[in-house]
Amino acid sequence: MYKIEVKNSLCEGPFTCGKCFKVCPSLVFFTHPKSREPYKVTNDWIVTGIFADQCIGCMQCVNICPKNAITIKETT
């Protein structure tokens, strides 16, 4: 099992970059609005490694991230 951390202060976001989505064979990443106010359109989207239980630890996302915003650690 792995723990996936995305530092959203460094991440350019899914629409500007999105490289992690393209290389991940396990589809562990998810995107959602940073603020969730009802009936409000937002352009502030963030990336989360929400499906960590599917991560195979290939590190492709870590290697391709231009901002070094992704870390993956093996858990026990």
C-alpha positions in Angstrom: 0.0 0.0 0.0 1.2 3.5 -0.8 0.4 7.0 0.5 0.2 9.6 -2.3 0.6 13.3 -1.4 0.1 16.1 -3.8 1.3 19.5 -2.7 -1.3 21.7 -4.3 0.7 24.8 -3.5 3.2 23.6 -6.1 0.8 21.8 -8.5 -0.2 23.7 -11.6 -3.6 22.0 -11.6 -5.3 19.4 -13.8 -6.2 21.7 -16.6 -2.8 23.5 -16.9 -0.6 20.4 -16.5 -2.4 17.1 -15.9 0.7 15.0 -16.7 0.1 12.8 -13.7 -3.3 11.8 -15.1 -1.8 10.9 -18.4 1.0 8.6 -17.1 -0.7 6.8 -14.2 -1.5 3.3 -15.2 -3.7 2.8 -12.1 -5.8 5.9 -12.4 -5.2 7.0 -8.8 -5.7 10.7 -9.3 -8.9 12.7 -8.9 -9.6 16.4 -9.4 -12.1 18.5 -7.6 -12.8 22.2 -6.8 -10.6 23.7 -4.0 -13.7 25.4 -2.6 -17.1 23.9 -2.8 -19.6 26.6 -2.5 -23.1 25.8 -3.8 -24.1 27.3 -7.1 -20.7 28.9 -7.6 -18.5 28.2 -10.6 -14.9 27.9 -9.8 -11.6 27.8 -11.8 -9.6 26.7 -8.7 -9.3 22.9 -9.2 -6.9 20.7 -7.3 -5.4 17.2 -7.8 -5.7 14.5 -5.1 -4.3 11.0 -5.0 -7.6 9.6 -3.7 -7.3 6.0 -5.0 -4.1 5.2 -3.2 -5.2 1.6 -2.7 -4.8 1.1 -6.5 -1.3 2.6 -6.7 1.4 0.1 -7.8 4.3 2.4 -6.9 5.6 2.8 -10.4 6.6 6.4 -9.7 5.8 7.6 -13.2 3.7 10.5 -11.8 6.6 11.6 -9.5 9.1 11.4 -12.3 6.9 13.4 -14.8 5.7 16.2 -12.4 7.4 19.4 -13.5 7.0 21.0 -10.1 7.9 18.0 -7.9 4.5 18.3 -6.3 3.9 14.6 -5.9 5.4 12.2 -3.3 4.7 8.6 -2.9 5.6 6.6 0.2 5.2 3.0 0.9 3.1 2.3 4.0 3.1 -0.9 6.2 
